[in-house]
Amino acid sequence: MAPILHCVRHAQGYHNLSVANHTMPDPDLTPFGKEQCKILAETFPHHDRVELLVASPLRRTLYTALLGFEAEVKRGMQVIALPNVQETADVPCDTGSPPEKLREEFKGQPVDLSRVTDGWDSKQGEWAPTAQAIQRRARLARQWLRARPEKEIVLVTHGGFLHYITEDWTDSNKFQGTGWANVEFRSFAFADGDDDSASLVETAESRQRRRGAETPMGATERMEFFETH
């Protein structure tokens, strides 16, 4: 049976404070962002069911996973850094650090960087900031996550990329470039009988928590919304 996926946007980073800060390379969390992680740790309702932590290899997502899911880390979990779920743009704030820098910074911490190889931060080829390349890596990430044996997985990633991995662009301009607030989380199941795309469907509990009784868009409506916005 495919796992439940809890998708989380990272906490506030310094690049979220102003457009001028988008020139900052792979920025850290702000003090307020670290406080947001504490709130996430207190309010996320499924800690006892989570069996795997996965995050984008950018620093803000790794630290959000470590701080927001400290309970899981204390149970012995590592954070798997997965390059396919990095952010979409090629501005400095959305470009990751070289593998050797990450290995040095997270030495001794429960972060698995084995999948972070040279070139992951190039923003070229498979990592290019084009819709086609991003859709491809979002699909590969979904396929990888669906194949995992764990029953419930946390994925900490980015506001822009969350629209690609969920294939849902509703309210995509609510915040700067995304419809997801910092440390917002939503839960998804994998669609039945969807072998190649490994599409996600938000759970009723998650949808009710944030949208009330509003009827969600279907897959066709979501794609039409994406193509016209």
FENFENDA-V718569 format. One line per field, one symbol per residue. ss: DSSP state (A for helix, B for strand, O for the rest). psi: psi as a letter, one per 40 degrees, with the letter a starting at -180 (. if undefined). Layout:
ss: ???
psi: ???
This chain:
ss: OOOBBBBBBOOOBAAAOOAAAAAOOOOOBOAAAAAAAAAAAAAOOOAAAOOBBBBOOOAAAAAAAAAAOAAAAAOOOOBBBOAAAOOOOOOAAAOOOOAAAAAAAOOOOOBBOOOOOOOOOOOOAAAOOOAAAAAAAAAAAAAAAAAOOOOBBBBBBOAAAAAAAAOOOOOOOOBOOBOOOOOOBBBBBBOOOOOOOOOBBBOAAAAAAAAOOOOOOOAAAAAAAAAAO
psi: hiihhhhhiiihiddediddeeehhgiiiiddddddddddddehefdeehehhiiieiddddddddddfdddddeeiihhhhdefiidieideehiiidddddddeheighhedehihededfibeeifiddddddddddddddddeieidhhhhhaidddddddefhehfeedageiehiheiiiiiihihegdddfiihhiddddddeebehhiiiddddddddee.
